[in-house]
Amino acid sequence: MSAVLMHSQEGTPLHLIEKEYYANWLDSQPEHVKQWLLHSGYAGSGHTIIPATDGSIDSVLCVVESTEDFFVCGNLSSALPAGTYTPVSDLSDESLLALAFGWGVGAYRFDRYTEKPAITAKLALNNEAIIEEARRLTEGTKRVRDLINTPASDMMPQNISSAVHSMADEFDAKVRDIVGSELLEQNYPMIHAVGRASEHDPRLIDMTWGDPDHPKVTLVGKGICFDSGGLNMKPGDSMRLMKKDMGGAAHTIGLAYLIMANKLPVRLRLLIPAAENAVSGNAFRPGDVIPTRKGLTVEIDNTDAEGRLVLCDALFEGASEKPDLMIDFATLTGACRVALGTDLPGFFTNQKQLAGDLMQAGEKVSDPVWNLPLFRMYKEALHSEVADMVNSVPGPFGGAITAALYLEAFVEETPWVHFDVMAWNRRALRGKPVGGEAMGMRAMFEYLRQRYPN
């Protein structure tokens, strides 16, 4: 993706114009350009190639609603002929970054298992700093997409661990894994319970980076590599995309990359509870009562509500360090998709000011997120007659909220943000192919960059 971005001032001219200025731009063009646009049927929206008199490409015109939309040019790298293109419009740094990011992510191809045509249209900017920033943002997105798109046959807990270890080597971070029966010995009973039925040992992946004296930021990512539903087995249609149930882990890996690549002045900790929710003779069951790292006991109402179980042990461990901020990402509930649809990720937080700031950050970088309430009245639904709480609430109402309230019981007083994301594009949009997707990651990074400036 980043290979299609280059630092140069040479290339075929690209006119990137907002719709409200298109008429003025057109008035200033030579007559042959006006006639070409008229007779080619160009409707004043999207992109078109303007030929030279000898039949070569004279320039490219792209008319958009806003040049600061990060995806508005997301189809250009795959739609234009081979060559190098450079913007000639008077664009702000924000618009240049949006253009470069959209160009880069539009070049994404998941080609691990089959060959796909190479992208040969490159973008040249005479601003090295913006090119490098766009490359980092596209690389973070690529890592998330690649991890989610990889099938479970090649993306089990040990494979997630390999990705984290490779990233740790890249940035001189420290990482350790707690694997299999070690989870019981070191008091992570929920992670072990969820993953014990799989032939792939569950694990907690724990990475740290940065100056210990800097503010602590802790990321926790749900790493369920495949979710059969356990003994409460999902129907086939619901199981089809469950390779993406480690999407939360993918998001935290991508966000950790952005934090380290941009050298934010924080002490970063990344915790990924990774497991496969499989079925075998030793699978955990509905009605079981299982202890947590915190000491609370949980009655299992539904084995398909396993994500919150692995998260609760990791969240309690993360909270033990009293970080300045703890953030978790999870493909947690269908209820959040019902409430907000599949393209808008919901988040919960115990910090009211942060909620507004985070939504503004998301709008700035074309990565919208929406705050949902930790509605206390629903907490009683987590009551159990035989344990401290249940893991799941029967019925279709408020499922994203009750799941968030379950997690909140394990974060103590830590400032906390919980993302409930789809992590998957169900249809292709500009710069967003069908498949794994980073949702809310860039919004969260933009917020962190503003909160912890270099």
VOGU-3710 file (C-alpha; in Angstrom, 3 decimals, decimal comma):
1> msavlmhsqe> 0,000/0,000/0,000  2,674/2,516/0,989  4,689/1,666/-2,152  2,227/3,676/-4,230  3,186/6,859/-2,327  6,363/8,711/-3,256  8,141/11,950/-2,463  8,449/13,858/-5,722  7,021/16,880/-7,506  6,849/15,281/-10,949
11> gtplhlieke> 3,860/13,480/-12,403  0,678/13,813/-14,421  -1,290/16,786/-13,032  -4,185/15,857/-10,739  -6,865/18,508/-10,243  -8,624/17,761/-6,937  -11,533/20,182/-6,678  -14,395/20,524/-4,208  -17,810/20,661/-5,882  -18,565/24,196/-4,787
21> yyanwldsqp> -15,486/25,431/-6,656  -15,855/23,302/-9,778  -17,748/25,904/-11,850  -15,068/28,530/-11,192  -12,331/26,052/-12,051  -14,064/25,078/-15,274  -14,419/28,720/-16,337  -10,659/29,141/-16,092  -9,829/26,145/-18,332  -8,873/26,212/-22,022
31> ehvkqwllhs> -11,673/25,723/-24,506  -10,576/22,222/-25,514  -10,851/21,089/-21,852  -14,337/22,570/-21,541  -15,421/20,883/-24,763  -13,982/17,524/-23,733  -15,773/17,558/-20,376  -18,999/18,626/-22,059  -18,970/16,027/-24,847  -17,618/13,185/-22,687
41> gyagsghtii> -20,653/13,557/-20,441  -18,729/14,404/-17,271  -21,320/15,317/-14,643  -19,109/17,288/-12,262  -18,527/14,497/-9,763  -15,878/11,814/-9,396  -12,817/11,444/-11,580  -12,175/11,634/-15,298  -9,101/11,621/-17,507  -8,527/14,700/-19,682
51> patdgsidsv> -6,603/13,797/-22,867  -3,958/15,896/-24,555  -4,274/16,739/-28,243  -1,909/13,884/-29,122  -4,057/11,349/-27,274  -1,841/11,050/-24,187  -3,069/11,892/-20,693  -2,984/15,631/-20,136  -4,332/15,559/-16,580  -6,820/13,942/-14,222
61> lcvvestedf> -9,795/15,771/-12,754  -11,438/14,614/-9,542  -14,371/16,572/-8,077  -15,334/15,696/-4,509  -17,549/16,920/-1,708  -14,629/17,575/0,634  -10,907/17,268/0,054  -10,480/16,498/3,775  -12,416/13,213/3,500  -9,798/10,495/3,951
71> fvcgnlssal> -11,599/8,042/1,642  -12,940/10,354/-1,047  -10,035/9,469/-3,348  -9,859/5,871/-2,216  -10,599/4,479/-5,681  -8,029/6,507/-7,651  -5,010/4,224/-7,175  -6,917/1,253/-8,582  -8,919/3,161/-11,216  -6,208/5,205/-12,952
81> pagtytpvsd> -3,788/3,890/-15,591  -0,191/3,111/-14,701  1,836/6,212/-14,022  2,662/8,827/-11,433  0,204/11,575/-10,539  0,724/14,735/-8,539  -1,851/17,234/-7,255  -1,705/20,700/-8,774  -4,609/22,165/-6,810  -3,945/24,435/-3,843
91> lsdesllala> -4,524/21,923/-1,039  -4,006/22,227/2,709  -1,751/19,787/4,551  -4,901/18,120/5,923  -6,222/17,587/2,399  -2,864/16,286/1,152  -2,759/13,765/4,013  -6,331/12,675/3,270  -5,477/12,281/-0,419  -2,347/10,250/0,306
101> fgwgvgayrf> -4,057/8,004/2,851  -7,004/7,326/0,546  -4,648/6,582/-2,324  -2,673/4,178/-0,153  -5,552/2,212/1,373  -7,228/2,039/-2,026  -4,216/0,052/-3,206  -4,778/-2,659/-0,576  -4,929/-6,215/-1,836  -5,076/-9,362/0,288
111> drytekpait> -3,048/-11,662/-1,917  -1,633/-14,214/0,494  -3,479/-17,095/-1,156  -4,018/-15,942/-4,736  -2,408/-13,525/-7,154  -4,111/-10,198/-7,742  -3,284/-7,470/-10,251  -0,649/-5,043/-9,024  -1,541/-1,396/-8,487  0,550/0,705/-10,841
121> aklalnneai> -0,821/4,214/-10,297  1,399/6,141/-7,871  0,881/9,422/-6,044  3,736/11,919/-5,789  3,735/14,721/-3,217  6,409/17,341/-2,725  6,053/16,993/1,047  8,077/14,201/2,582  6,582/14,601/6,071  3,036/14,069/4,801
131> ieearrlteg> 4,094/11,097/2,671  5,712/9,461/5,699  2,683/10,134/7,901  0,372/8,665/5,266  2,603/5,631/4,945  2,389/4,984/8,680  -1,397/5,333/8,683  -1,796/3,025/5,703  0,605/0,493/7,195  -1,370/0,425/10,451
141> tkrvrdlint> -4,567/-0,177/8,480  -2,908/-2,868/6,358  -1,790/-4,776/9,427  -5,307/-4,813/10,819  -6,827/-5,919/7,506  -4,233/-8,635/6,888  -4,650/-10,158/10,342  -8,446/-10,254/10,094  -8,507/-11,539/6,515  -6,196/-14,450/7,322
151> pasdmmpqni> -8,279/-17,595/7,917  -8,215/-19,395/11,236  -6,161/-22,198/9,687  -3,258/-19,732/9,716  -4,354/-17,390/12,516  -4,484/-19,190/15,835  -3,152/-17,857/19,185  0,418/-18,769/18,309  0,129/-16,879/15,011  -1,154/-13,733/16,714
161> ssavhsmade> 1,768/-14,115/19,100  4,187/-14,303/16,168  2,771/-11,053/14,768  3,226/-9,313/18,132  6,747/-10,691/18,603  7,709/-9,505/15,122  6,366/-6,031/15,895  8,192/-6,031/19,228  11,467/-6,760/17,419  10,707/-3,917/15,015
171> fdakvrdivg> 10,379/-1,362/17,818  12,619/-2,837/20,513  9,663/-3,697/22,750  9,481/-6,511/25,309  6,951/-9,311/25,012  6,129/-12,478/26,911  3,453/-15,152/26,547  1,605/-17,057/29,251  0,490/-20,267/27,553  -1,812/-23,208/28,319
181> selleqnypm> -1,698/-24,471/31,920  0,529/-21,514/32,849  -2,661/-19,426/32,656  -4,063/-21,358/35,617  -0,775/-21,206/37,517  -0,632/-17,411/37,063  -4,346/-16,859/37,733  -5,928/-16,231/34,356  -8,698/-18,831/34,710  -11,172/-17,321/32,246
191> ihavgraseh> -8,725/-17,218/29,328  -7,864/-20,847/30,018  -11,492/-21,935/30,335  -12,530/-20,421/27,016  -9,563/-21,860/25,101  -8,998/-25,215/26,755  -11,148/-27,203/24,284  -8,929/-26,280/21,349  -5,822/-28,132/20,232  -4,250/-24,657/19,977
201> dprlidmtwg> -3,272/-23,588/23,488  -4,810/-20,326/24,726  -2,417/-17,620/25,809  -2,051/-14,105/27,125  0,323/-12,031/25,015  1,869/-9,173/27,002  4,011/-6,515/25,279  5,497/-3,337/26,773  7,264/-0,412/25,108  8,393/3,079/25,983
211> dpdhpkvtlv> 9,761/5,084/28,881  8,354/3,770/32,204  8,168/7,375/33,427  5,751/8,385/30,654  1,963/8,155/31,098  0,791/4,550/30,928  -1,526/3,622/28,051  -2,786/0,040/28,014  -4,430/-1,672/25,034  -6,471/-4,864/25,399
221> gkgicfdsgg> -7,639/-6,773/22,321  -10,079/-9,671/22,103  -8,196/-12,451/20,336  -10,774/-15,174/19,708  -9,198/-16,738/16,640  -12,333/-18,638/15,696  -15,663/-18,638/17,476  -17,788/-21,715/16,963  -19,995/-20,521/19,802  -18,753/-23,373/21,958
231> lnmkpgdsmr> -21,458/-25,745/23,183  -23,978/-22,995/22,390  -22,890/-23,565/18,809  -23,604/-20,914/16,215  -25,620/-21,790/13,108  -23,600/-22,044/9,906  -24,407/-18,590/8,561  -23,356/-16,959/11,837  -20,138/-18,965/11,955  -19,038/-18,182/8,405
241> lmkkdmggaa> -17,070/-15,017/9,225  -15,873/-15,987/12,678  -12,248/-15,844/11,569  -12,770/-12,125/12,238  -13,487/-12,664/15,936  -9,864/-11,781/16,648  -10,548/-8,380/15,073  -10,165/-6,659/18,427  -6,640/-8,042/18,769  -5,894/-6,911/15,204
251> htiglaylim> -7,063/-3,384/16,050  -4,842/-3,166/19,113  -1,853/-4,441/17,127  -2,494/-1,780/14,487  -2,939/0,913/17,133  0,207/-0,212/18,975  2,084/0,046/15,674  0,873/3,628/15,158  1,802/4,618/18,714  5,312/3,197/18,396
261> anklpvrlrl> 5,937/4,257/14,785  4,968/7,833/15,699  6,968/7,663/18,949  4,195/8,954/21,176  5,576/9,781/24,634  3,711/7,021/26,485  4,575/3,809/28,217  2,575/1,346/26,134  1,297/-2,033/27,263  -0,495/-4,394/24,891
271> lipaaenavs> -2,480/-7,319/26,332  -4,083/-9,858/24,001  -5,983/-12,808/25,466  -5,915/-15,230/22,535  -7,929/-18,440/22,289  -10,125/-20,544/20,034  -13,679/-21,106/21,283  -13,895/-24,730/20,176  -15,950/-27,802/21,097  -14,544/-30,965/22,674
281> gnafrpgdvi> -15,081/-33,111/25,750  -13,504/-30,550/28,052  -15,272/-27,460/26,695  -16,789/-25,136/29,278  -20,575/-25,447/29,591  -23,709/-23,384/30,175  -24,325/-23,381/33,904  -20,651/-23,701/34,846  -19,355/-21,277/37,455  -15,845/-20,068/36,692
291> ptrkgltvei> -13,603/-17,785/38,761  -11,919/-14,711/37,309  -8,538/-13,117/37,945  -10,324/-10,487/40,040  -11,868/-13,159/42,250  -15,439/-12,649/41,099  -17,247/-15,812/40,070  -19,189/-15,921/36,820  -22,049/-18,223/35,916  -21,970/-19,145/32,240
301> dntdaegrlv> -25,345/-18,390/30,703  -24,105/-18,817/27,122  -20,766/-20,132/25,870  -21,093/-17,896/22,806  -20,533/-14,871/25,055  -16,885/-15,823/25,431  -15,177/-12,615/24,348  -16,049/-10,776/27,537  -14,697/-13,731/29,522  -11,192/-13,593/28,080
311> lcdalfegas> -11,253/-9,797/28,211  -12,186/-9,583/31,886  -8,991/-11,301/33,047  -6,834/-9,118/30,773  -8,666/-5,917/31,740  -8,216/-6,604/35,446  -4,501/-7,217/34,897  -4,237/-4,024/32,857  -6,037/-2,042/35,549  -3,624/-3,334/38,206
321> ekpdlmidfa> -0,976/-0,900/36,951  -3,379/2,035/37,237  -2,735/3,298/33,695  -3,539/6,819/32,617  -5,901/5,290/30,047  -6,961/1,746/29,136  -8,535/0,967/25,754  -10,037/-2,302/24,600  -11,231/-3,347/21,156  -13,532/-6,302/20,599
331> tltgacrval> -15,896/-7,792/18,050  -18,175/-8,278/21,006  -21,902/-8,094/20,237  -24,331/-8,315/17,375  -26,466/-5,940/19,439  -24,088/-3,073/18,656  -24,448/-3,824/14,943  -28,245/-3,742/15,319  -28,035/-0,376/17,065  -25,501/1,331/14,776
341> gtdlpgfftn> -25,214/-0,820/11,667  -22,041/-2,500/10,492  -20,018/0,565/9,457  -20,229/2,716/12,603  -18,375/1,344/15,640  -19,806/2,029/19,056  -17,748/2,784/22,123  -18,365/3,065/25,843  -16,330/5,043/28,342  -16,367/6,080/31,976
351> qkqlagdlmq> -14,875/9,466/30,959  -17,516/11,933/29,746  -15,121/14,542/28,352  -13,165/11,863/26,528  -16,331/10,702/24,743  -16,881/14,031/23,011  -13,204/14,527/22,234  -12,942/11,062/20,731  -15,950/11,568/18,455  -14,464/14,863/17,257
361> agekvsdpvw> -11,131/13,165/16,580  -12,927/10,501/14,543  -14,708/13,098/12,423  -11,414/14,860/11,758  -9,809/11,747/10,252  -12,931/10,294/8,553  -13,134/7,464/11,082  -16,451/8,158/12,834  -17,291/6,495/16,150  -20,354/6,804/18,376
371> nlplfrmyke> -20,653/6,883/22,154  -23,151/4,492/23,755  -24,208/4,708/27,414  -23,121/2,652/30,396  -26,752/2,642/31,526  -26,647/1,588/35,180  -30,257/0,395/35,359  -29,336/-2,568/33,153  -26,641/-3,765/35,546  -29,168/-5,794/37,535
381> alhsevadmv> -29,599/-8,032/34,484  -26,145/-9,486/35,228  -27,391/-10,919/38,565  -26,843/-14,618/39,205  -28,448/-16,772/41,880  -25,361/-18,969/42,231  -22,394/-16,707/41,383  -21,370/-13,057/41,580  -22,640/-12,415/38,046  -23,644/-14,031/34,754
391> nsvpgpfgga> -21,739/-13,603/31,519  -24,741/-13,044/29,277  -28,266/-11,675/29,484  -31,049/-13,618/27,731  -33,201/-11,659/25,305  -32,510/-9,240/22,451  -32,509/-5,929/24,313  -29,505/-3,793/25,302  -26,945/-6,502/24,642  -24,075/-4,155/23,829
401> itaalyleaf> -24,724/-2,196/27,017  -24,916/-5,221/29,321  -21,715/-6,586/27,770  -19,965/-3,269/28,443  -21,313/-3,231/32,015  -19,901/-6,728/32,512  -16,450/-5,503/31,397  -16,688/-2,386/33,537  -16,792/-4,571/36,646  -13,141/-5,456/35,978
411> veetpwvhfd> -11,584/-2,072/35,158  -11,770/-0,705/38,713  -11,402/3,104/38,667  -9,216/3,115/35,571  -10,090/5,648/32,836  -11,369/3,275/30,164  -12,686/3,099/26,611  -14,349/-0,013/25,192  -14,869/-0,371/21,435  -17,460/-2,803/20,076
421> vmawnrralr> -16,600/-3,115/16,373  -17,710/-5,087/13,321  -14,135/-5,168/11,907  -15,483/-6,189/8,494  -16,660/-4,421/5,352  -19,767/-6,184/4,068  -19,637/-4,262/0,776  -16,921/-2,467/-1,142  -16,694/1,319/-0,769  -13,999/3,776/-1,856
431> gkpvggeamg> -10,768/2,612/-0,253  -12,619/-0,097/1,655  -12,702/-3,525/-0,016  -14,906/-6,336/1,255  -13,142/-7,984/4,181  -11,337/-7,063/7,357  -11,346/-3,391/8,291  -9,905/-1,060/10,918  -12,832/0,747/12,546  -12,187/3,362/15,200
441> mramfeylrq> -8,441/2,704/15,284  -7,424/5,941/13,565  -9,964/7,883/15,625  -8,392/6,520/18,790  -4,891/7,247/17,528  -5,811/10,818/16,611  -7,184/11,296/20,122  -4,011/9,852/21,655  -1,805/12,033/19,463  -3,659/15,113/20,671
451> rypn> -3,566/13,999/24,315  0,108/12,952/24,287  1,837/15,256/21,768  5,463/14,703/20,817
//
